[in-house]
Amino acid sequence: MNNPMLSTEHDYSGSTFKPLYVTRVAVSGGSSAHGRATGRARSTDGALDLRLRMPEELGGDNTGPNPEQLFAAGYAACFHGALSLLARRHLLDPSSITVQASVAFGRDPADGGYQLSADLVVTWPGVDRDRVAPLLAQAAALCPYAKMTRQGIPATIDLAP
């Protein structure tokens, strides 16, 4: 398999969004409570195929992952990748970096619906905090999940024909 060389220096050009990768995941079946569905989540390539479950705190059986855990995993992985890239550029060893994401699901006080909040905690033993702080800011600018939590993302919702 030949992987393309991706970097912020080589994969950017133009003034419009240029997808480098697209994935599709469908969720079907299950029940719903708190505006959230259980059921089965499957990617079109088969790499992801799992049953979603409600956490105990929301009345579920906690026997499988839930959407907040999946989002937390994606956010932490993306930020970890961005920070690791920057570490290597600054001749630092990224192997001890750990990124922990906390995602909370709760009521939106503005409209009574639901909202998420997300927090990241980075652990990087042996590296001076003053040296890490600017890299965290750069990683937050580079990581699309961090950007999404700050700005939102372009999104559409359509009904299939």
KOLLO-999556 format. One line per 8 residues: number of its first residue (from 1); for each residue x, y, z of N, C-alpha, C. Coordinates in Angstrom, 3 decimals. Atoms other than C-alpha are relative to their C-alpha. Layout:
BEGIN
NUM	X,Y,Z,X,Y,Z,X,Y,Z | ...;
This chain:
BEGIN
1	0.842,-1.173,0.000,0.000,0.000,0.000,0.892,1.242,0.000 | -0.784,-1.213,0.111,1.389,3.401,-0.968,-0.770,1.146,0.630 | 0.659,-1.099,-0.679,0.403,6.112,1.509,0.517,1.330,-0.511 | -0.457,-1.305,0.480,0.481,9.692,0.270,0.697,0.758,1.125 | -0.686,-0.848,-0.963,2.782,12.168,2.004,-0.931,1.153,0.334 | 0.871,-1.083,-0.429,0.434,14.401,3.973,0.758,0.905,0.950 | -0.589,-0.972,-0.911,1.702,17.540,5.607,-0.683,1.328,-0.246 | 0.623,-1.310,0.165,0.469,21.027,6.190,0.728,0.839,-1.034;
9	-0.744,-0.760,0.998,3.169,22.234,3.809,-0.294,-0.451,-1.426 | 0.138,0.549,1.346,2.270,19.975,0.853,-1.444,-0.244,-0.450 | 1.355,0.389,0.402,-1.466,19.285,0.935,-0.968,1.168,-0.044 | 0.878,-1.162,0.036,-2.814,22.826,0.904,0.223,0.783,-1.274 | -0.057,-0.923,1.125,-3.640,24.858,-2.159,-1.407,0.434,-0.322 | 1.301,-0.502,0.412,-6.473,27.001,-3.321,-0.761,0.686,1.117 | 0.793,-0.769,-0.956,-9.197,28.956,-1.608,-1.283,-0.719,0.408 | 1.197,0.754,-0.376,-11.841,26.240,-1.244,0.399,-1.293,0.703;
17	-0.212,1.248,-0.725,-12.183,23.160,0.923,0.299,-1.119,-0.984 | -0.401,1.106,0.855,-10.417,20.186,-0.653,0.072,-1.254,0.874 | -0.036,1.203,-0.827,-11.303,16.860,0.979,1.202,-0.876,-0.342 | -1.101,0.939,0.169,-8.308,14.582,1.509,-0.455,-1.412,0.332 | 0.555,1.298,-0.399,-10.418,11.765,2.972,-1.462,0.221,0.358 | 1.423,-0.036,-0.343,-14.153,11.090,3.290,-0.384,-1.377,0.528 | 0.506,1.259,-0.530,-15.763,8.424,5.443,-1.506,0.105,0.151 | 1.448,0.043,-0.196,-19.373,7.353,5.754,-0.319,-1.062,1.037;
25	0.453,0.915,-1.038,-20.946,5.753,8.813,-1.502,0.156,0.109 | 1.456,-0.008,-0.158,-24.608,4.793,9.072,-0.350,-0.611,1.349 | 0.528,0.541,-1.250,-26.463,4.247,12.351,-1.443,-0.391,-0.261 | 1.372,0.479,0.198,-29.632,2.153,12.291,-0.399,-0.893,1.162 | 0.529,0.880,-1.034,-31.874,0.195,14.619,0.081,0.607,1.374 | -0.115,-0.440,-1.381,-31.983,0.442,18.373,-1.166,0.844,0.452 | 1.028,-0.854,-0.583,-34.033,2.674,20.587,0.574,1.382,0.200 | -0.473,-1.357,-0.187,-33.806,6.307,21.487,-0.525,0.545,1.317;
33	0.363,-0.702,-1.231,-33.855,8.292,24.695,0.929,1.194,0.111 | -0.798,-1.214,-0.155,-32.571,11.741,25.595,0.436,0.536,-1.371 | -0.365,-0.475,1.323,-32.552,12.493,21.857,1.201,-0.716,-0.581 | -1.175,0.750,0.448,-29.858,9.853,21.329,-0.422,-1.404,-0.374 | 0.367,1.331,0.477,-30.015,6.559,19.490,1.019,-1.037,0.450 | -0.867,1.163,-0.101,-28.639,3.184,20.315,-0.065,-0.638,-1.377 | 0.071,0.647,1.312,-28.307,0.729,17.459,1.362,-0.412,-0.467 | -1.241,0.476,0.590,-25.580,-0.294,15.109,0.600,1.086,-0.884;
41	-0.742,-0.961,0.818,-22.935,1.979,13.583,0.944,-0.786,-0.897 | -0.837,0.715,0.968,-21.271,0.710,10.400,0.557,0.968,-1.026 | -0.615,-0.801,1.064,-18.805,2.340,8.068,-0.127,-0.759,-1.311 | 0.155,0.641,1.306,-19.090,1.669,4.352,1.158,-0.932,-0.330 | -1.142,0.877,0.277,-15.605,0.122,4.300,0.103,-1.177,0.968 | 0.014,1.104,-0.945,-16.416,-2.226,7.202,0.997,0.112,1.140 | -0.996,-0.146,-1.063,-13.594,-0.933,9.417,-0.652,0.273,1.354 | 0.745,-0.275,-1.231,-16.145,0.253,11.981,-1.328,-0.736,-0.074;
49	1.267,0.721,-0.075,-19.006,-2.024,12.968,-0.233,-0.305,1.474 | 0.201,0.177,-1.429,-20.261,-1.708,16.510,-1.417,0.382,0.417 | 1.304,-0.307,-0.581,-23.363,-1.511,18.655,0.158,1.160,0.953 | 0.001,-1.150,-0.899,-24.015,1.828,20.308,-0.917,-0.289,1.180 | 0.788,0.209,-1.205,-25.320,1.748,23.866,-0.060,1.293,0.797 | 0.160,-1.151,-0.884,-26.573,4.301,26.328,0.845,-0.218,1.251 | -0.726,0.146,-1.260,-24.370,4.987,29.354,-0.985,-0.176,1.164 | 0.846,0.222,-1.174,-25.733,4.004,32.764,-0.606,1.295,0.514;
57	0.472,-1.294,-0.511,-26.042,7.681,33.716,-1.255,0.479,-0.713 | 1.185,-0.393,0.767,-28.726,8.031,31.038,-1.016,-1.143,-0.079 | 0.961,1.091,-0.047,-30.540,4.807,31.877,0.338,-1.187,-0.866 | -0.387,1.096,0.877,-28.628,2.471,29.582,0.692,-1.125,0.740 | -0.663,1.160,-0.585,-26.868,-0.815,30.127,1.522,0.079,-0.082 | -1.441,-0.252,0.047,-23.386,0.545,29.352,0.788,-1.191,-0.544 | -0.668,1.188,0.524,-22.518,-2.582,27.332,0.715,0.252,-1.327 | -0.691,-0.325,1.239,-21.001,-0.780,24.364,0.329,1.476,-0.015;
65	-0.363,-1.410,0.080,-19.570,2.538,23.265,-1.211,0.867,-0.314 | 1.056,-0.964,0.306,-21.715,5.640,22.977,0.592,1.125,-0.844 | -0.511,-1.045,0.894,-21.466,8.651,20.652,1.008,0.949,0.646 | -0.941,-0.904,-0.663,-19.687,10.804,23.237,1.384,-0.638,0.102 | -1.291,0.690,-0.049,-16.963,8.170,23.648,0.666,-0.002,-1.367 | -0.566,-0.003,1.352,-16.510,7.966,19.887,0.535,1.384,-0.359 | -0.470,-1.362,0.252,-16.238,11.759,19.626,1.268,0.283,0.807 | -1.176,-0.220,-0.846,-13.783,11.857,22.562,1.220,-0.703,-0.589;
73	-1.116,0.742,0.602,-11.630,9.192,20.889,0.518,0.716,-1.239 | -0.419,-0.703,1.210,-11.596,11.067,17.583,0.717,1.300,0.313 | -0.595,-1.287,-0.383,-10.821,14.410,19.221,1.387,-0.221,0.591 | -1.299,0.259,-0.634,-8.021,13.001,21.389,1.018,-0.497,-1.024 | -0.916,0.541,1.008,-6.508,11.066,18.462,0.478,1.085,-0.960 | -0.357,-1.060,0.936,-6.589,14.055,16.141,0.966,1.000,0.640 | -0.869,-0.957,-0.685,-5.073,16.426,18.704,1.369,-0.629,0.271 | -1.255,0.713,-0.233,-2.443,13.816,19.597,0.852,-0.007,-1.274;
81	-0.725,-0.003,1.264,-1.494,13.562,15.925,0.584,1.358,-0.335 | -0.474,-1.356,0.288,-1.221,17.328,15.509,1.160,0.372,0.919 | -1.061,-0.332,-0.952,0.857,17.725,18.666,1.259,-0.824,-0.261 | -1.154,0.848,0.313,3.112,14.802,17.721,0.751,0.522,-1.223 | -0.629,-0.595,1.182,3.761,16.356,14.306,0.827,1.220,0.390 | -0.713,-1.208,-0.425,4.711,19.657,15.933,1.201,-0.339,0.876 | -1.125,0.414,-0.850,6.892,17.897,18.505,1.189,-0.409,-0.862 | -1.091,0.451,0.881,8.906,16.197,15.761,0.641,1.177,-0.730;
89	-0.552,-1.185,0.684,9.279,19.509,13.941,0.918,0.805,0.917 | -0.818,-0.727,-0.975,10.758,20.972,17.143,1.028,-0.918,0.670 | -1.000,0.961,-0.454,13.045,17.954,17.615,-0.268,-0.504,1.417 | 0.413,0.563,-1.283,11.091,16.706,20.643,-0.576,-1.394,-0.231 | 0.503,1.365,0.102,10.158,13.087,21.279,-1.481,-0.031,0.406 | 1.425,0.009,-0.321,6.345,12.700,21.089,-0.489,-1.313,0.622 | 0.455,1.331,-0.401,6.299,9.073,22.299,-0.667,-0.039,1.374 | 0.611,0.020,-1.332,5.292,9.967,25.876,-1.241,0.889,0.108;
97	1.187,-0.868,-0.034,2.442,12.338,24.921,-1.249,-0.843,0.181 | 1.335,0.571,-0.165,-0.988,11.350,26.194,-1.001,1.139,-0.060 | 1.067,-0.995,0.078,-4.111,13.306,25.277,-1.277,-0.674,0.483 | 1.254,0.521,-0.538,-7.221,12.680,27.341,-1.113,0.995,-0.314 | 1.159,-0.838,0.320,-10.541,14.026,26.076,-1.153,-0.360,0.935 | 1.224,0.168,-0.781,-13.548,14.519,28.335,-1.121,0.666,-0.780 | 1.147,-0.539,0.725,-16.858,14.970,26.553,-1.222,-0.152,0.896 | 1.195,0.001,-0.845,-19.961,15.916,28.517,-1.235,0.260,-0.857;
105	1.300,-0.140,0.666,-23.546,15.566,27.259,-0.954,0.578,1.039 | 0.922,-0.606,-0.956,-26.118,17.835,28.911,-0.977,0.930,-0.666 | 1.017,-0.943,0.477,-28.893,20.355,28.597,0.623,1.316,-0.435 | -0.408,-1.315,0.494,-28.385,23.512,26.584,-0.888,1.033,0.678 | 0.835,-0.973,-0.704,-29.559,26.382,28.812,-0.639,1.032,-0.932 | 0.539,-0.990,0.939,-30.184,28.540,25.739,-1.347,-0.414,-0.571 | 1.244,0.414,0.656,-32.955,26.393,24.267,-0.644,-1.244,0.603 | 0.581,1.181,-0.633,-33.593,23.414,26.576,0.310,-1.296,-0.722;
113	-0.399,1.204,0.718,-32.198,20.991,24.005,1.255,-0.585,0.639 | -1.217,0.622,-0.504,-28.891,19.174,24.342,1.222,0.648,-0.623 | -1.262,-0.479,0.538,-25.292,20.192,23.879,1.134,-0.832,0.568 | -1.208,0.665,-0.469,-21.795,18.822,24.295,0.994,1.052,0.459 | -1.183,-0.789,-0.305,-18.777,20.282,26.001,1.179,-0.961,-0.041 | -1.179,0.857,0.134,-15.264,18.987,25.498,1.208,0.684,0.607 | -1.231,-0.489,-0.606,-12.007,19.367,27.384,1.114,-1.000,-0.307 | -1.173,0.837,0.213,-8.533,18.054,26.605,1.008,0.250,1.114;
121	-1.120,-0.110,-0.930,-5.745,17.358,29.096,1.163,-0.744,-0.637 | -1.193,0.571,0.621,-2.283,16.750,27.673,1.030,-0.280,1.088 | -1.098,0.387,-0.886,0.365,14.871,29.631,1.217,-0.252,-0.871 | -1.236,0.157,0.758,3.922,15.120,28.344,1.174,0.023,0.971 | -1.054,0.054,-1.011,6.424,13.959,30.947,1.366,0.369,-0.567 | -1.385,-0.309,0.356,9.937,15.350,30.853,0.184,1.191,-0.920 | -0.133,-1.163,0.877,9.170,18.359,28.658,-0.472,1.231,0.772 | 0.270,-1.234,-0.738,9.217,21.875,30.110,-1.327,0.625,-0.419;
129	1.330,-0.583,0.264,5.747,23.450,30.419,0.090,1.240,-0.893 | -0.141,-1.205,0.822,6.995,26.722,28.907,0.302,-0.337,-1.459 | -0.295,0.425,1.377,8.223,24.843,25.851,-1.240,-0.616,-0.655 | 1.187,0.672,0.520,4.954,22.889,25.486,-1.137,0.975,-0.303 | 1.143,-0.916,0.139,2.520,25.826,25.841,-0.184,0.528,-1.421 | 0.226,-0.474,1.374,3.154,27.328,22.378,-0.349,-1.133,-0.973 | 0.332,1.125,0.869,2.983,23.863,20.810,-1.464,-0.398,0.175 | 1.426,0.273,-0.211,-0.432,23.293,22.417,-0.859,0.977,-0.797;
137	0.756,-1.006,0.759,-1.672,26.545,20.877,0.078,-0.284,-1.499 | -0.148,0.320,1.416,-0.268,25.551,17.475,-0.794,-1.255,-0.362 | 0.770,1.228,0.252,-1.825,22.077,17.745,-1.490,0.300,-0.025 | 1.417,-0.381,-0.010,-5.187,23.650,18.596,-0.396,0.687,-1.306 | 0.274,-0.644,1.290,-4.926,25.708,15.396,0.047,-1.005,-1.140 | -0.190,0.991,1.060,-3.868,22.672,13.331,-1.074,-1.094,0.014 | 0.923,1.123,-0.147,-6.302,20.038,14.670,-1.420,0.392,-0.419 | 1.347,-0.369,0.439,-9.657,20.126,12.815,-1.075,-0.252,1.063;
145	0.967,0.210,-1.082,-11.496,18.718,15.851,0.007,1.192,0.950 | -0.093,-1.173,-0.860,-10.204,21.598,17.985,-0.649,1.204,-0.686 | 0.620,-1.088,0.754,-11.224,24.023,15.255,-1.522,-0.132,0.023 | 1.438,0.240,-0.003,-14.674,22.417,15.123,-0.612,0.378,1.348 | 0.565,-0.333,-1.306,-15.166,22.806,18.868,-0.021,1.505,0.225 | -0.015,-1.461,-0.120,-14.293,26.507,18.573,-0.977,0.671,-0.956 | 0.694,-0.729,1.062,-16.026,27.430,15.322,-1.205,-0.724,-0.579 | 1.007,0.796,0.710,-18.379,24.643,14.304,0.576,-0.419,-1.334;
153	-0.445,0.444,1.318,-18.149,23.060,10.861,-1.136,0.212,-0.997 | 1.052,-0.036,1.008,-19.987,23.469,7.600,-0.725,-1.347,-0.002 | 0.761,1.246,-0.048,-22.770,20.890,7.669,-1.317,0.177,-0.739 | 1.324,0.009,0.639,-25.877,19.967,5.736,-0.785,-1.164,0.573 | 0.893,1.090,-0.389,-28.869,17.842,6.661,-1.037,-0.120,-1.091 | 0.900,0.216,1.121,-30.805,16.354,3.766,-0.786,-1.305,0.198 | 0.793,1.208,0.018,-33.515,13.764,3.339,0.335,-0.759,-1.282 | -0.357,0.800,1.170,-32.462,10.917,1.014,-1.217,-0.155,-0.911;
161	1.120,0.152,0.931,-34.566,10.526,-2.148,-0.701,-1.338,0.164;
